[in-house]
Amino acid sequence: MVRTEADRCPGVLAVHEAADGGLARVRVPGGVLSVEQLDVLRRAASELGDGQLELTSRGNVQVRALTADGPRELSERLYDAGLLPSITHERVRNILASPLSGLDGQSRYDVLPLVSAVDAGLCARPRLAELPGRFLFALDDGRGDLSGVQADVLVRAIDECEAFLSLGGGLGARVSWADVADVMVATAAAFLDERQGQEWRVAELEDGENRILDRIGLRATEDLPAATMTIEAGWHGESALVVTVPLGSLGQEQAAAIADVADEIRITPWRSLVLRVETDPSERLERVGLVTKPDSPWNGVTACAGQPGCAKALADVRADARRVTPRLPQHGRPMHWSGCERRCGKPSGEFVDVLALGNGYSIDGERTGLR
Ligand code: SF4
């Protein structure tokens, strides 16, 4: 029998007890929220938590500082809003999709409709509820924007007929679009079959890609072609506006403004939002502290929870980052603020490392006068 450590990845029903109260993570497949769903989340954060909606690097949303009765009430509200369609599988619905897919004319293939098919396939198989809560599926529309998300099962469009399936970021095989959803679900089942106990990700399995592909009857033919692409704040096409949410923390006024102006909301893995809009809402959004232009100092800046949410934190990094970031020189790299050396939530690749020391901060290892 396979023995595993308990999976401590939080969900809505398995809330993490943080220093400031319960923390619930709401899975949002494809990052897609309707205006009504955003409003349900906003009200829940206000009435049951600390009022903020935290965006995660997997396009999910966290509500924190929940009171003792908060989780039950939250789960009922989310169920009614269609945000908790499966009790058993809620933590395994980690599915990213290129956030601009189908919106800006740059997609080789619009992958968004496949999100529902993968989600339904996952939830229909009872055994897949055993997947680790950090196991990640990603659907890239061909532009290469999801190369850096470290997905366990990544599909990237080649053209309108075929996609490239990559496991653990490495070797993979070509798959026709008609088979993609079934293959992704079968891959997850094969991961469970191959898992010996403590592996949480495909990359942790020895020769995992080949063993999993063997099980599902595919053969690795090539490596994932290199691709890098970031999506900046601003207009992409005529109806998609990318909005940076400073530090990935969406306040009440900001969420209400978005619900007023957008027809649809997509959460990106860079803790920003893609809004489908009919008229230009930039002025309204900038007034409440959101960023709609690519030259803002807030683009690419992230922070861990820090105080008061994390007992290990040496500082209230978010409050300090809010105060200091606009005054810091631009480095041309993402910047991450951490309350301790664990550096939770740091970006992949190179970044400016702002670290709390208890009596100030270092930047890239050099003590500074920042306080
Ligand atoms: S980096 Fe440290 S302070 Fe920040 S959330 Fe992680 S453990 Fe807490």
Residues whose N, C-alpha, C, O or C-beta is under 5 A from the ligand:
A	BS01	SF4	C304 A305 G306 C310 K312 A313 S338 G339 C340 R342 R343 C344
